Amino acid sequence: MPFTFEHATLPADHHAAIRQMKRELRAHIGDVQAVWDRLSDRLASRVAEIKQRQAQGDPIWPVIPYAQLQAGSITPAQIADIKKHGCAVIKGHFPRDEALAWDQSMLDYLAKNDFDAQYRGPGDSFFGTLEASRPEIYPIYWSKAQMEARQSDRMATVQSFLNRLWRFEDGDTRWFDPDVSVIYPDRIRRRPPGTTSKGLGAHTDSGALERWLLPAYQQVFRHVFSGDIDRYDPWDAAHRTDVDEYSVDNTTKCSVFRTFQGWTALSDMLPGQGLLHVIPIPEAMAMILLRPLLDDVPEEELCGVAPGRVLPVSEKWHPLLMEALTSIPALEAGDSVWWHCDVVHAVAPVEDQQGWGNVMYIPAAPLCAKNLAYAKQVEQALAAGQSPGDFPREDYEVNWQDRFTTADLNHNGRRSLGMES
């Protein structure tokens, strides 16, 4: 039976659902505290290793040269390093000059179509001056720069490599095609020099309340929820492509399964300038899931989780994990950054930023029935110049000049939207 694209329905009384879920999981696990203690001991050693390497100035993020990846000469040790930390930098993913040209192209596209006069920011009908009123995150999806990157051979090569880090089949069952990723159009960030930003707190995407309440996610984390944490493998894709997110009004959601979230740098970036941080321990999700089951958490709460919002990770509830928060290294325009879909990430605050901080958000979302269903919606949005379905219907680009169109798709692009095999 073909997959039907439909988001899950939030329980009418989600507090009651949380209470019932906790009762059932505690009964199923048995001694939750004993399981928690064993997991805490294991992750404490990982955190200690990360902190020691930080103190010594040793790099923690795996850095993979694109040239080596393209040549097919990535070593087993490099693969093990990525899987251990759940994140990677692809160095030289695109030539620096090409990335800088894309950055200028984005600026020209925005200026040519008078974006600043059109943009409806929160609390204001229109933005005023360019420097004083420009947002960091731009709801722009169909520039030629973005689409050229998304459908490029270089992007396809990296996405295939990352998808293949997962266990994506079992016998005759294949959960996704690792060598084709659908186009998942997301926005851009343009942060100018001199910016002061509060950053973004530690969190995960791809569902919050859903990770405890949805049957498909209960299967994804079946070993965690049975207390058999030794069998939990964050790289096992079984049941991942069956997961939906609750549809909540006025929120951004994700309708695809992403093996990795990621972005491509359009400017050089230095440490201390409001950069991305992660907790480089994919197994940390097991600790996040078990934490609300301990006795010190109110029965109706999941450590700050709320419908329609990201899953927060905090000093209050997850102090051990927060000790491992680690910045990306210095980057050049053209480098790309990737992190496992369960990996906790944050953006550091910055005062008076030095240099630009510009990125295109492009993930790895391998072809499967669920992702193809959304890709067909993306094809329609591209043809009309509308905002993609997962994002607010702002539709700025409908009548814009120099917008990318379906006629501009290459083989990768058409295949990524299910238009050809």
C-alpha positions in Angstrom: 0.0 0.0 0.0 1.5 3.4 -0.9 2.6 5.7 1.8 0.1 8.4 2.7 1.7 11.7 3.7 -0.1 12.8 6.8 1.2 14.3 10.1 0.3 12.6 13.4 -2.4 14.1 15.6 -1.5 15.6 18.9 -3.4 13.9 21.8 -6.2 16.1 23.1 -4.8 15.8 26.6 -1.1 15.4 26.1 -0.4 15.7 29.8 -2.6 12.6 30.5 -0.8 10.9 27.6 2.6 11.7 29.2 1.4 10.3 32.6 0.2 7.1 31.0 3.4 6.7 29.0 5.5 7.1 32.0 3.6 4.4 33.9 3.9 2.0 31.0 7.6 2.6 30.4 8.5 2.3 34.1 6.7 -1.0 34.2 8.4 -2.2 31.1 11.9 -1.1 32.0 11.7 -2.2 35.7 14.5 -0.6 37.6 14.8 2.7 35.7 17.4 4.1 38.1 19.7 1.2 37.6 19.5 1.5 33.8 20.1 5.3 34.2 23.1 4.8 36.4 24.7 2.3 34.0 24.1 4.7 31.0 25.4 7.7 33.0 28.6 5.9 33.8 29.1 5.1 30.1 28.4 8.6 28.9 30.4 10.2 31.7 33.5 8.5 30.3 32.7 9.9 26.8 32.2 13.4 28.3 35.5 13.2 30.2 37.3 12.2 27.0 35.8 15.2 25.1 36.7 17.6 27.9 40.3 16.3 28.1 40.7 16.8 24.3 39.2 20.3 24.5 41.7 21.2 27.3 44.6 19.9 25.2 43.3 21.8 22.1 42.8 18.6 20.1 40.1 18.7 17.4 36.9 16.8 18.3 34.9 17.3 15.1 36.0 14.8 12.4 37.3 16.8 9.4 37.0 15.0 6.0 38.6 16.5 2.9 36.2 16.4 0.1 38.9 15.3 -2.3 39.5 12.2 -0.3 35.8 11.5 -0.1 35.4 11.9 -3.9 38.4 9.6 -4.4 36.7 6.9 -2.3 39.7 6.7 0.0 38.0 7.4 3.4 39.5 5.0 5.9 37.6 2.8 8.4 39.2 4.9 11.2 37.6 8.0 9.7 34.2 6.4 9.5 34.5 5.1 13.0 35.4 8.7 14.2 32.3 10.2 12.5 30.0 7.5 13.9 31.5 7.9 17.4 30.9 11.7 17.4 27.8 11.9 15.1 29.2 15.0 13.3 31.6 15.9 10.6 33.1 18.8 8.6 33.5 18.3 4.9 36.5 20.4 4.1 36.5 22.0 0.6 33.1 20.6 -0.2 32.8 23.4 -2.7 35.6 25.6 -4.0 35.9 28.7 -1.8 35.5 31.0 -4.8 32.3 29.3 -5.9 30.8 29.6 -2.4 31.7 33.3 -2.2 30.2 33.8 -5.6 27.0 32.1 -4.4 27.0 34.4 -1.4 27.2 37.5 -3.6 24.5 36.0 -5.9 22.2 35.6 -2.9 22.7 39.3 -2.0 22.1 40.4 -5.6 18.9 38.2 -5.7 17.6 39.8 -2.5 18.4 43.3 -3.6 17.1 42.9 -7.2 13.7 41.8 -5.8 13.7 44.5 -3.0 13.4 42.0 -0.2 14.0 44.5 2.6 10.9 46.5 1.6 8.7 43.4 1.4 9.8 41.4 4.4 7.2 41.3 7.2 9.1 40.9 10.4 7.6 40.0 13.8 5.9 43.0 15.3 6.5 45.2 12.2 4.8 45.5 8.9 8.0 46.3 7.1 11.7 46.4 7.8 13.3 49.8 7.6 17.0 50.2 6.8 19.0 47.3 5.5 21.6 47.1 8.3 19.3 47.9 11.2 16.3 45.7 10.2 17.6 42.8 8.2 16.9 39.4 9.9 19.4 36.7 10.4 17.3 33.9 8.9 15.8 34.7 5.5 12.7 32.8 4.3 14.1 32.4 0.8 14.2 29.0 -0.8 14.4 29.3 -4.6 17.5 31.3 -5.4 19.8 29.9 -8.1 22.6 29.7 -5.6 20.6 27.5 -3.2 19.3 25.2 -5.9 22.7 24.9 -7.7 24.2 23.7 -4.4 21.3 21.3 -3.7 21.4 19.6 -7.0 25.2 19.5 -7.5 27.2 16.4 -8.0 29.4 17.4 -5.1 26.3 17.6 -2.8 25.1 14.2 -4.0 28.5 12.6 -3.3 28.6 13.9 0.3 24.9 13.0 1.0 25.4 9.4 -0.3 28.5 9.0 1.9 26.6 10.2 4.9 23.5 8.2 4.3 25.7 5.0 4.0 27.0 5.5 7.5 23.5 4.3 8.6 22.2 0.7 8.6 19.6 1.2 5.9 18.6 -2.3 5.1 17.9 -5.7 6.7 17.7 -8.7 4.4 15.2 -7.9 1.6 13.9 -4.8 3.4 15.5 -1.5 2.5 14.3 1.5 4.4 15.8 4.1 2.1 18.0 4.5 -1.0 21.3 5.9 0.3 22.4 7.2 -3.0 19.6 9.6 -3.7 18.6 12.4 -1.3 15.4 14.4 -1.9 15.7 18.1 -2.1 14.6 19.6 1.2 14.5 23.4 0.6 15.4 25.3 3.8 16.3 29.0 4.4 19.5 30.9 4.5 21.3 32.7 7.3 23.0 36.0 6.7 24.6 37.5 9.8 26.6 40.7 9.2 29.7 41.9 11.0 28.9 43.7 14.2 26.0 41.5 15.0 25.1 40.8 18.6 23.1 37.7 18.9 21.7 35.7 21.9 22.4 32.5 20.0 20.2 29.4 20.2 19.9 27.0 23.2 20.8 23.4 23.1 18.2 21.2 21.5 17.3 18.5 18.9 14.9 18.7 16.0 12.8 16.0 14.3 10.2 15.7 17.0 10.1 16.4 20.8 7.0 15.0 22.5 6.7 12.6 19.5 9.9 10.8 20.7 8.0 9.4 23.6 4.4 9.2 22.4 4.4 8.1 18.8 4.4 4.3 18.1 7.0 4.6 15.3 9.4 6.5 17.6 8.7 3.9 20.4 10.0 1.3 17.9 13.0 3.4 16.9 14.0 3.6 20.6 12.7 0.2 21.5 15.9 -0.9 23.2 16.1 2.3 25.3 12.4 1.9 26.3 13.0 -1.7 27.3 16.1 -0.8 29.4 18.4 -2.8 27.1 20.6 0.1 26.4 23.5 -2.1 25.2 21.5 -2.9 22.1 20.6 0.7 21.2 22.2 1.8 17.9 21.6 5.4 16.9 22.7 4.4 13.3 19.9 1.8 12.8 17.3 3.3 10.5 14.6 0.7 11.3 11.3 2.5 11.7 12.9 5.9 11.2 11.1 6.5 7.9 7.7 5.8 9.6 8.0 8.7 12.0 5.8 11.9 11.6 5.7 15.0 13.6 2.6 16.4 15.3 1.0 19.1 13.2 0.7 22.2 15.4 -0.4 25.6 14.0 2.1 28.3 13.4 5.2 26.1 13.9 7.9 25.0 11.5 8.1 21.2 11.3 10.0 18.6 9.3 8.1 16.2 7.0 11.2 14.1 6.0 13.6 11.8 7.6 17.0 13.4 7.7 20.0 11.2 8.3 22.0 14.3 8.9 21.2 18.0 9.3 23.7 20.3 7.7 24.7 23.6 6.2 27.2 24.9 3.7 29.3 27.9 4.6 29.1 30.9 2.3 31.7 32.9 4.4 34.7 32.2 6.4 34.0 31.6 10.1 36.3 32.0 13.2 35.9 30.3 16.6 34.1 32.5 19.1 31.9 34.2 16.5 28.5 32.7 17.4 29.3 29.3 15.9 27.4 26.0 15.9 28.1 23.7 18.8 27.1 20.1 19.3 27.2 17.4 22.0 29.2 14.9 19.9 27.6 11.8 21.4 24.8 10.3 19.3 23.9 7.9 22.1 23.1 10.9 24.3 19.5 10.6 23.0 19.1 7.5 25.3 19.9 9.7 28.3 17.5 12.4 27.1 14.7 9.8 26.7 15.2 8.2 30.1 15.6 11.4 32.1 11.9 12.2 32.5 11.3 8.8 34.0 13.3 9.6 37.1 11.6 10.4 40.3 12.5 14.1 40.4 10.6 15.0 37.3 6.9 16.0 37.7 4.6 13.3 36.2 3.2 15.6 33.6 6.5 16.9 32.4 9.2 15.8 30.0 12.1 18.1 31.1 10.8 21.2 29.3 9.3 19.5 26.3 6.3 21.3 24.8 4.1 20.5 21.7 5.3 22.1 18.5 8.7 23.1 19.8 12.1 21.6 19.6 13.3 19.2 22.3 15.3 21.3 24.8 18.5 20.1 26.5 19.5 22.1 29.6 21.8 22.4 32.6 18.8 21.8 34.9 18.0 18.4 33.5 21.1 17.3 31.6 24.2 18.8 33.3 26.5 15.9 32.3 25.7 16.3 28.6 26.0 20.0 28.6 29.7 19.7 29.7 30.4 18.2 26.3 29.1 21.0 24.1 31.7 21.5 21.4 32.2 24.2 18.8 32.8 23.5 15.1 36.4 24.4 14.1 37.3 27.4 12.0 35.7 27.2 8.6 36.3 28.6 5.1 33.5 29.4 2.6 32.7 26.2 0.8 33.1 23.9 3.8 30.0 22.0 5.0 29.0 20.9 8.4 26.8 17.9 9.3 25.4 16.3 12.4 23.3 13.2 13.1 19.6 13.9 13.3 19.5 13.0 17.1 22.6 15.0 18.0 22.1 17.9 20.4 23.1 21.2 18.8 23.2 24.9 19.7 24.4 28.2 18.4 26.7 30.2 20.7 25.9 33.9 21.5 28.1 36.6 20.0 28.8 40.3 20.6 30.1 42.5 17.8 30.7 39.6 15.4 33.8 39.9 13.3 33.1 39.0 9.7 30.1 37.6 8.1 28.3 34.4 9.2 26.4 33.2 6.1 25.1 29.7 5.5 22.7 27.7 3.3 20.8 25.0 5.2 21.0 21.7 3.2 20.5 18.3 4.9 20.8 14.7 3.8 17.3 13.3 3.4 17.5 9.9 1.6 14.8 8.7 -0.8 12.1 6.7 0.8 8.3 6.7 0.5 7.9 9.3 3.2 10.5 11.6 1.8 9.2 11.2 -1.8 5.7 12.2 -0.7 7.1 15.5 0.6 9.4 15.9 -2.5 6.3 15.9 -4.7 5.0 18.9 -2.6 8.4 20.6 -3.1 8.1 20.2 -6.8 4.8 22.0 -6.7 6.2 24.8 -4.5 9.2 25.2 -6.8 7.0 25.5 -9.8 4.9 28.2 -8.2 7.7 30.0 -6.3 5.9 29.4 -3.0 7.3 28.6 0.4 7.7 24.8 1.0 5.0 23.1 3.1 7.1 22.7 6.2 7.5 26.5 6.6 5.2 29.5 7.0 3.4 30.5 3.8 5.2 33.7 3.2 5.6 33.1 -0.5 7.9 36.1 -1.2 9.4 34.6 -4.4 6.3 34.0 -6.4 6.9 36.9 -8.8 10.6 37.4 -8.2 13.1 37.8 -11.0 16.0 35.3 -11.5 14.2 32.7 -9.5 15.2 29.1 -10.1 12.5 27.1 -11.9 11.8 23.5 -12.7 13.3 24.1 -16.2 16.6 24.7 -14.5 16.7 21.2 -12.8 19.5 18.9 -13.8 19.4 15.1 -13.6 20.2 15.2 -9.8 17.5 17.7 -9.2 14.8 15.9 -11.2 15.7 12.6 -9.5 15.7 14.3 -6.1 12.1 15.4 -6.7 10.9 12.1 -8.0 10.6 13.4 -11.6 12.8 10.7 -13.0 14.7 7.6 -11.8 
